[in-house]
Structure formats: structure tokens, C-alpha cells
Amino acid sequence: MYRDDRQVKYLYVDLDQAWNRDRVPAELPTPSGLHDSWANITRRSGHSDEQAPLPPTGRPGANGSHLDGERAGWIRILARPGRDVVADLTMANRLRHLDDSQDESNPFEAPDLPDDLDDDWNNRLHQPDDSDMWDYVERFSRFYWLTRFQRAVLGQIDSALFAGLCMYLDSRSQIASLYAPEPYRSHIASLLRDTGTMSRGQLLAHPLTLKLPGLPRNSREGEDFKAVLRERMEDFKVRRPMFNLLTVPVKMTFLVVPPEQGKDLDNIVLTALPIAHEVLRPHIEPHLLAPQPPGGTPEPWRVEALRRLRSLNANSVAAYQVIELARTPQDPPAGVLRLALGPVSHSSWWDQAADYVDKRIAAKDELSG
């Protein structure tokens, strides 16, 4: 498809380890059956007016995972001209200034953080013989809140970086200054340069992203690069304890300013991703790690799901993308590498931009029609 790996400037890979998507819904466990234990504890405690959110069903099918019968694997490769990707991201940036909708599918919209966790469990009225169940309720509520919190934080990071990339690529377009009247042309060109500098900084200096070492330029630097990668990731977990236990599937985005001699994007991932898996320990189905009620027999589907995980690389990202930014004279010779965690959407930023542009055009056509 191309002559040189370095022609690839935007790379996205989605790993889907679900199976048997066509399982009959009637065979799946019902929410009522999964929540019987929760209903019992709320009845015994007498607290039915204020309940923590019900435990997620974890139902096979709710997240694309099903529990019996193997599914044949497959690989799909989609290659697009880089100019088309840039055009979609650039147009998305221009249209968002005309869009006042707050649609959840809008990639520029950041989710709200959940309310603080109510963890005053010691003041809850319950009987001593309910202690095991109340311990489960407390642990599950913390797990559920952390899941919502991480999903919101990762969504905010993702939308900020997505907007930064759109602005950055738009600022590199000279169309606005070329078609501006002569008295304003230089002023608009200056504004575009300032926007490019600001948006590039937004991409490469976001406070919740991880600054990684410069890229190795020869084999001698390779081992040192791996050692510093591990050190930076371990330090990230210390400084950002909210990510010590990842309770949501994650996407990893690598933002790359290549060294002076260039760098293959896929080689960066082959080196950095295994270390990220080992240190950050993302999970392909983290809902299965949720605390379970004491006593009783585990549901068959959960037993099967946990058994299956033992045969897989469970500590893995669900997707990753690598984006190359153009070098500037101020960049170090070894380049720049930044890692961002994000939510799983099963689509790249440029696919989201293309969908966003299509929806805005369709909405405009409906209004004018």
C-alpha cells in the first residue's frame, strides 16, 4: 500500500477480543437475577429510599463479550490518504465553532465528572450480622464510583487532545490567509501561527498525559530508552494515583515528534506498548474485577469469563493510536514522545472527525430542505 513505513503519519489499531456476538439474548442472565443479593441487603437494612447505583450487570452482550462458542478471528486494514485525514480533522475544527449542540456523540464535548463518593458507611444503620454484605456494598460502591470517575477523566483528556489536534492541523492550513484581503493577510497568518503554537502545546503538554523520553536513534540507545520508559510510567502511577487500578478499558494515544532522521510509528508501539501493559496494567474486561457479594454461587457466565481470561493477555489496551506531528526548529534532535490514556470508542480521532462532519452537513441539509 505504500513504499516506506515512514509515510504513515496516523496509525490506529483496535483490538476486539469479544466472541460469539450472535448469541440469543434470551440465553443471557437477566438483571433481576444478578441483583437479587443487592435487593436482599437493602430490604434487610431498611434503606430503600437512598440506594447506591445498582451493580452493573456485566452481562455478556452489554460490552460485546459473550461466553460460549468460539468466534473466528479476522483482520481488517483500512488505508486512507493522509490529506483526507487532515481534511476531516480541519473541517471538524471549523464546523465546531458553528455548533451549539451538546450531543454526547460530539467528540469535542467533554463528559462531566461524577459527584464525590459518599463513603460515610460507618453511620449507616445495619445489623452486626450484615457486616460482610455491607463491606461488599462499600467496596462495590467505591469500584463503581472509580469506574465512572476514570471514564469521565479519560473522556476529558481525549476531547481536549482531539480538539488540540484539530486546531493544530487547521492552523497549518494557509487557505484562510491566502484568500483574505491583502490588508489583513499578514495579520491572519500571524494568528494562525499563534494558534498552531498554542494547540501544539496543548497536545504535547497536557498535565494528565505522560512525558516519555526522546526516541532512540540507534541500537545503543534502545536499552536506555526502555529503562527510562519503565521509570516514567512507574512514576506516573505514583503522581496520578487515580490510574493505579484501571477499572475501564483504555485506549493509548502516542503523540510523536520524530527524530531528525525520522521514525516508523509502528516501531514505537512495538517497544512502548509491552512496557505500558506491564506497568499500567490495563484490562480488556475490567468489569469482571468488580467486588462480588459474599456467599452464594458465582454465575456460570462469570466463571466462564474468568476462565477464558486466563488463556488471554488480559492486561492489554483495547485500542491504540499513534500520531506524528511535524518537527520545528525548537524540537530536540531525539524528538518528543507523549502518552495519553483515553476511553475506548472503537474509532480513531479522524474517523470521529469524519462522522462529526457528516452529521453537521446532514443536519444543515435538513434545516435548508
Buried (B, 14 or more C-beta within 10 A) or exposed (E): EEEEEBEBBBBBBBBBBBBBEEBEEEEBBEEEEBBEBBEEBBEBBEBEEEEBEBBBBBBBBEBBBBBEEEEEEEEEEEEEEBEEBBBBBBBBBBBBEEBEEEEEEBBBBBBEEBEEBEEEBEEEEBEEEBEEBBEBBBBBBBBBBBBBBBBBBBBBBBBBBBBBBBBBBBBBBEEBBEEBEEEEBEEBBEBBEEBBBEBBEBBBEBEBBBEBBBBBBEEEBEEEBBEBBBEBBEEBBEEBEEBEBBBBBBBBBBBBBBBEEEBBBEEBBEBBBBBBBEBBBBBBBBBBBBBBBEEEEEBEBBEBBBEBBEEEEBBBBBBBBBBBBEBEEEBEEBBBBBBBBBBBBEBBBBBBBBBBBEBBEEEEEEEEE
